[in-house]
């Protein structure tokens, strides 16, 4: 089993920056591809970005590309979402998710509890 705990959310002004962290436990972190998702009130869950098990490959939603950066520190079992140039539309509950690549199954199997990001204008 994998447990994921996000942190770093908060209130920030438009144009500001925020870094979210997600700490994983319960399984070899280097086997986990990691993703970030967000969900705003009244909207469906939205893909934000992902990073491969070794950090070699990343992928981003068009809405955040160039502003958000995903990174990971396997020694700390942690994945980060560095958010810059934040906009009010970025306001959402942000979730990290994990996929154990050794299972060779698509999708994300584990989810964190979420951390709230609120961007004021």
C-alpha positions in Angstrom: 0.0 0.0 0.0 1.0 3.6 -0.6 0.1 6.6 1.6 0.4 10.1 0.1 0.3 13.3 2.1 0.2 16.7 0.5 1.2 19.9 2.1 2.1 23.5 1.1 -1.3 24.8 0.1 -2.5 28.2 1.2 -3.6 31.6 0.2 -1.5 33.6 -2.3 -2.0 36.7 -4.4 -2.2 36.5 -8.1 1.2 36.4 -9.7 2.7 34.8 -6.6 4.3 31.4 -6.2 3.6 28.4 -4.1 5.3 25.0 -3.7 3.3 21.9 -2.9 4.9 18.8 -1.6 3.7 15.2 -1.5 5.4 12.6 0.7 4.9 9.0 -0.2 5.3 6.0 2.2 4.6 2.3 2.1 6.2 1.3 -1.1 9.5 1.9 -3.0 9.2 5.4 -4.2 11.4 4.9 -7.2 8.8 2.5 -8.6 6.1 5.2 -8.5 5.1 7.5 -11.3 3.6 10.5 -9.7 0.9 12.9 -10.9 -0.8 16.1 -9.7 -4.5 16.8 -10.1 -6.8 19.6 -9.0 -10.5 20.1 -8.5 -12.2 23.4 -8.1 -15.7 23.9 -6.7 -18.3 22.9 -9.3 -15.7 21.4 -11.7 -14.5 18.0 -12.4 -11.0 16.8 -11.4 -8.4 18.1 -13.8 -5.0 16.7 -14.7 -2.2 19.1 -13.8 1.0 17.2 -14.5 3.0 14.1 -14.0 6.5 12.9 -13.6 8.1 9.5 -14.4 9.6 7.2 -11.8 13.1 8.6 -12.2 12.2 12.1 -13.1 13.3 11.8 -16.7 10.0 12.6 -18.2 7.3 15.2 -17.3 4.0 16.1 -18.7 1.8 19.2 -18.1 -1.7 20.3 -18.8 -1.7 23.2 -21.3 -3.3 25.5 -18.7 -0.2 25.3 -16.5 2.6 24.6 -18.9 5.4 27.2 -18.5 4.1 28.2 -15.0 4.2 24.9 -13.0 7.1 22.5 -12.6 7.0 19.0 -11.2 10.1 17.6 -9.6 10.9 14.7 -7.3 13.5 13.8 -4.8 13.6 10.1 -4.5 15.9 10.2 -1.5 13.1 12.0 0.4 10.2 10.1 -1.2 8.8 13.4 -2.2 7.3 14.9 -5.3 6.9 18.7 -5.7 4.7 21.0 -7.6 6.3 24.4 -8.0 3.7 26.9 -9.0 4.5 30.4 -10.3 2.6 33.2 -11.9 -0.5 31.9 -10.1 -3.9 33.0 -11.4 -7.3 33.0 -9.6 -8.3 30.2 -12.0 -5.6 28.0 -10.3 -7.7 28.0 -7.1 -8.5 24.4 -6.4 -7.9 21.5 -4.1 -4.7 19.9 -5.3 -4.1 16.2 -5.1 -1.1 14.0 -5.7 -1.4 10.5 -7.0 0.8 7.5 -7.6 1.0 4.7 -10.0 3.2 1.7 -9.3 4.8 1.2 -12.7 5.8 -2.4 -11.9 2.2 -3.5 -12.2 2.1 -2.2 -15.8 -1.4 -1.0 -15.3 -2.6 2.4 -16.5 -4.0 5.1 -14.3 -3.3 6.1 -10.7 -3.9 3.7 -7.8 -3.2 5.9 -4.8 -4.4 9.4 -3.9 -3.6 11.9 -1.2 -6.1 13.9 0.8 -5.5 17.1 -1.0 -4.3 20.5 -0.1 -6.2 23.7 -0.8 -4.7 26.5 -3.0 -6.5 29.8 -3.1 -5.3 32.6 -5.4 -6.7 36.0 -4.8 -6.9 38.7 -7.4 
